[in-house]
């Protein structure tokens, strides 16, 4: 288990959100990450530790071409989940892009600025794993090491690794909610050995109403009723971006066919003009 750090000050998360936003906007211009970090470094607040962290990222980027090893080393500043997202984005074979990672990191930093709760942050990070089909084992391990989670939270998140996919997630959530504890008390049953009761009654009721359903419906209900942060969704590839060039090529072929049909109706088609000799010149007409 990764060594646990302490939460950063609010100003650090403000600058992190600004950094990820600038990187996301400027990577669309196809500028190298190294040049972007060198430029953006001077736009950040120097009273925070982020400029020094960027210097370390730049050194690693120049050395290995990746940032995630430096983020794992700076465990006192970057959370393991942040490093995990960048690591997945840097994989050549993965479908998780750096643009998507920056959107997720920006959203997480903004939520921390607003005053993140352990329940809300867990749902945000876990939904990121689900929507982007990232590795649950590594992802949940990284989530459990976030300093916002107390030992009971971290223990439950690690236990979730072995149960996810085998037990319905809504059931797992309900069993660690205050709604379940409240029902046990009403039924005069003992609560010892149950729990830990990490989520509130509202979360438990929403989980109970989403049993045997896609977990994404559960996440959506949490966002609608409890104001939990929305997770950026992967953009579908634009299937229409090549429509106009394809249409132009088809129009050119149609025009060629129409011309051939007109020539055939008038005097027939002289196919010899389509012949070429070995030198690339047109074949001379056949003498008669």
N, C-alpha and C positions, 0 to 999 in steps of 0.2 A: 504494500500500500504506500502511495506517495506521501511524503511528509506534508503535514497540514500547515498552511500559513495562516496569516491573520487577514481580515478584510482590509481593503485599501480605503483611503479617504475619498470623499465624494468627488473632490477635484480631479483625482486620478481617473475615475470612471467618466467624468465629463470630457476630459481630453482624449481618453481612449475612444469614446463614441465619435468624437470629431475626427480622429485619425482614421478610423475604419470608414467613415463617410467619405473623406477625401480620397482614400485609396480606392474605394468602390467607384467613385465618380471618374477618377482619372485613369484607372485601368481600362476603362472603356475606350480611351484614346490610344490603347496599345503601347503604352510607355513601360519600359522595364521597371520591375519592382524596386530594384536598387536605386535607380534615378528618382523614383517617386519618394522613397524614404529619405533620401538625401535632401530633397526639396522641402518636404512636409516637416522635417525635423525643426526647421527654423520658424514654422508657423505655430508651433505648440508653446504652451505656457512653460517657461523655464523654471518656475517654482515647483513644478511637479517632477516626478522621477521618470516620466515617459521619454523625454529626450535622451536620457542616459540609457534607457532600455533599448531605444532605437539604435543607438551606437553599437550596442552588443549584437542586435539583430543584423545590422549591416556587416559587421565583421564576420559573422557566421554565413551570411548570404554570399559574401565574396569568397569565402573559403570553400563552402560545400554546395552553394546554390540553393540552400533551403533555410527557412527560418525556424521551423519547428524544433530542431535540436537546441537552439538558443532559448526558446520559450520554455522548454522543459527544464533547462538549467536555471532559468530565472523563476524558480517555483515560488519565490517569495513575492513576486510581482504578478506573473501570469498564472492563472489557475490551470490545472491539468486539462480541464475541458477545453479551454481556449487553445492550448497547444495541440490537443487531440484534433480539433477541427482543422487547424492549419496543416497538420500532418496528413490528414485525409485529403485535403485539397491539393497537396503537393504530390500525391501519388499519381503516376502517369497512367495507371490502369483504372483509376477510379472515375466515377461519374460525378463526384462531388467537386464542384469547381471552386476556384479561389473567389470568384465574384459572389457565389452563394455563401461561402464561409465568412466573407466580410459583412454581408448583410446580417447574418446570424449574430456575429460578434457585435455589430453596431446595435442591434436590437437588445441584446443582453446587457450591454453597457448602459444603454438608456434606461432600461428597467431597474438596474442597480441605482442609478441616479435618482429615480423616482421613489426609491425605498423598497427594494425587493424583499419578499418574504420567502422562507424556505420552501413552502408549498408551491408558490407561484414560480419560483426559479426552477424547481424540480420539473414541473409540468412543461415549462418552456424547453429545457434541455432535453427531456425525454422525448418530446414531440419532434425535436430536431433529428434525433436518432431515427424515429419512426418514419418521418416524411422523406428523409434522404437515404434510408436503408443503410445506415452506418452500422458498424460492428457493435452489437449490444454489450458484449462482454467487456471490451476495452472502453466503450463509451460510458457505461454505468460505473466502471471502476474510476474513471476520471471524474465523473460527477460526484461520487462519494467523497472525494478528497477536497471538494470546495470548502473553504473556511466558513461559509454560511451555514453549513450543516453540522449540527451537534452529533456526538457519538451515536445516539439512538437513530438519528436519520442516516448516518453513514452505514451503520450496521444493517438497517433495513434495505437500503439501496444495493448493498453488496449481496444481500440475500435474494434480492429481486433478480439478479443475474441467472440464478439456477431455476427460477420459477417462471420467468417470462417465456411465453410460448407454450407452456404446459398447463398453466392455470389462467383463467380469464383475468385480464388486468383489472377490470372493474371490480371483480371479487377481491383481488389482492388489496385494492385501494379501500374498499369498504371495511375490510377486517382491521385496518389500522386507522379508522376514523372515529371521531367522538359519537357519531350516529350509532355505530355498532356497540360502543360502550354503553350508550344511553339505553339501547334496547336490551342489553344484558341486565342492566339494573332494573328495568321495568319488569323483566321476566324473573326477577329474583335469582339470577344466576351470578356466579362469582366472576370477577374480572381479573383475578390473579392468574398469571400465566398467559394472558391475552395481550394484544397490542404489540408494540407500543402504539399509542393512539396519537398519531402525528398530524392527521388532517382534521378539520372541523366537521361539524354536523352537516353543513351545506355540501361540502365535498362528498361526504358519505351518501347523502341522498341522491346527488347527481350520479354517483357511481352506481348506486342501486338501480337507477332508472336507465342505465346504459349497459346492463349485463347482456352478454352474448351479442354485442354489437362491435362494429369496427372501433378501435380506440380513438380514431380521429374524430368520431362523433362525440366521444367523451371530452376530448380536448376542446372542441367547439362549444360545448355546453358550459364548460368551465370559463371560457373566455366571455361568453354572453352574459352569464349570471354572476360571475365573481370578478370580472374585469381583469383576468389574467392576460399576460401579453400575447399578442399574436406572433406566430412564427412565420418568417418569410417563406414563401412557397417556391419550389423550383420552377423556373420559367420553361414553358414548352417551346421547343424550337419553332421558329417562324417558317411555316411551310409555304408561305406565299412570297418569300423574298426573291425566289427565282422564277416567279410566275411571268413577269413581264419579259425577261430575256427569252424564256421558252416560247412565249407567244410571238415574239418578234421572229424567232427562227422558223416557226410554223408559217407565219405570214410570208416569209421569203420563199419557203418551199411551195406554198400555194401560188404565189406570183409566177414562179418558174413553170409550174404545171400549166397555168392558164396561158402563158406565152407559147408553150409547146403545142397546146391544143389549137391556138389560133394559127400558128404556122402550118399545122397539119391540115386545117380546113382550107387554107389559102393555096398552098402549093406543095404540101408535103414537108416532112422534116428532113433536112440534110444532116444525117447522123455522122458524116465524115468529119464535121468540125469538132466532134467530141473525141476523135482519135488523136493519139500522140505517139510519136516515134520514140526511139530509145534516147535521143538527145533532148527530148522534151518539147520538140517543135511539132506543129500540127502536120499531119500526114497530107501530102499533096493529093488532089483529087485524082481519081482513077481515070486515065485517058481512055477515050472510046474512039 
